[in-house]
Amino acid sequence: METASPVVKLIVLRTRRLIELKSFYEQLGMSFVEERHGEGPLHYSTMLGEIVMELYPLAADAVEAEPIRLGFGVSDTADATFVTRLRATANGLRAVVRDPDGRAVELYQREG
């Protein structure tokens, strides 16, 4: 009996640079809404297809941001620090950039 593969439902990025991080991902075409759940911190949320992506402030006592690698299909690349330039791969044209917290973010150019 085969089991179904896991499906990504939520991506949470925690940062000390909340507004800069939000701006970076907005340059990739994402639109965020401001949210606050109960007494929790103000944060931003967007839908990526059926995936919720949230940007939260990093707790004051946290040492650094949680490591995570993200990949997005985009129609244009953001004004960001490139780790690798756009090049052909088996999955299409790909470049790697850094977000304001130094996370590597893979960008795959969408056709059209």
Buried (B, 14 or more C-beta within 10 A) or exposed (E): EEEEEEEEEEBEBBBBBBEEBBEBBBBBBBEBEEBEEEEEEEBBBBEBEEEBBBBBBBEEEEEEBEEEEBEBBBEEBBEBEEEEEBEEEEEEBBBBBBBBBEBBBBBBBEEE
